[in-house]
Amino acid sequence: MDSFTYLALIFQFWIILGVIFLVLELFDGSTIFFFPLSLSSFLVSGYIFVSEKMSISSSSILDTWYELVFLWAFLGVLISLILVKFWKKSSDDDDINKY
């Protein structure tokens, strides 16, 4: 598990994970599952990059793998809910088959 801890604390890992989710989104196209996970991966990567460069004290940053994974999942769910709420498809009310 030590190697996963090492990977989770490198911002390039989260960028690669975000790119993988973007490629999966190209095949899926639903913008509900893979796109929010990709955006949250990029946000976690930015958080790790800024926390390393700004030398924030260790008490204020997330420094374990499970905290970062929880942040990633939380951001993914939050972005997914925002997309569902605000990214509605336009509907034509002229369709007689709409019930």
C-alpha positions in Angstrom: 0.0 0.0 0.0 3.0 2.2 0.3 3.4 2.6 -3.4 -0.2 3.7 -3.7 0.4 6.4 -1.1 3.4 7.5 -3.1 1.3 7.7 -6.3 -1.6 9.5 -4.7 0.7 12.3 -3.5 2.1 13.0 -7.0 0.1 15.6 -9.0 1.1 14.0 -12.3 -0.8 10.8 -11.3 -4.0 12.8 -11.0 -3.5 14.5 -14.3 -3.0 11.1 -16.0 -6.1 9.8 -14.3 -8.0 12.8 -15.5 -6.9 12.3 -19.0 -7.9 8.6 -18.8 -11.4 9.6 -17.6 -11.6 12.2 -20.4 -10.9 9.5 -23.0 -13.5 7.3 -21.4 -15.9 10.2 -21.6 -15.4 10.4 -25.4 -16.6 6.8 -25.7 -19.5 7.2 -23.2 -20.8 10.7 -23.9 -23.1 10.9 -20.9 -21.3 13.7 -19.1 -22.6 12.3 -15.8 -20.0 9.8 -14.8 -16.6 10.1 -16.4 -16.5 13.9 -17.0 -17.0 14.9 -13.4 -14.4 12.3 -12.3 -12.0 13.8 -14.8 -12.6 17.4 -13.6 -12.2 16.3 -10.0 -8.9 14.6 -10.9 -7.7 17.8 -12.3 -8.8 19.8 -9.3 -7.1 17.3 -6.9 -3.9 17.6 -9.1 -4.1 21.4 -8.8 -4.5 21.1 -5.0 -1.5 18.9 -4.6 0.6 21.1 -6.9 -0.3 24.3 -5.1 0.2 22.7 -1.6 3.7 21.5 -2.7 4.7 24.8 -4.2 3.3 27.0 -1.5 4.8 25.0 1.3 1.6 24.9 3.3 2.0 23.4 6.8 1.3 19.7 7.0 -1.6 20.2 9.4 -3.6 22.1 6.8 -3.1 19.8 3.8 -4.5 16.4 3.0 -1.4 14.2 3.3 -2.8 10.6 3.2 -4.1 8.7 0.2 -7.5 8.1 1.6 -8.1 11.8 2.3 -7.2 12.6 -1.3 -9.4 9.8 -2.7 -12.3 11.0 -0.5 -11.7 14.6 -1.8 -11.7 13.3 -5.4 -14.9 11.3 -4.9 -16.6 14.2 -3.1 -15.7 16.6 -5.9 -16.8 14.1 -8.5 -20.3 13.8 -6.9 -20.5 17.6 -6.4 -19.6 18.3 -10.0 -22.0 15.6 -11.2 -24.9 17.1 -9.2 -24.1 20.6 -10.6 -24.0 19.2 -14.2 -27.4 17.5 -13.7 -28.9 20.6 -12.2 -27.7 23.2 -14.7 -26.9 21.3 -17.9 -30.4 20.5 -19.0 -31.1 19.7 -22.6 -33.6 21.9 -24.4 -36.9 20.3 -25.0 -39.3 21.0 -27.8 -42.9 21.1 -26.5 -44.3 20.7 -30.0 -43.8 16.9 -29.9 -47.2 15.2 -29.7 -45.6 12.1 -28.2 -44.4 13.9 -25.1 -46.4 12.6 -22.1 
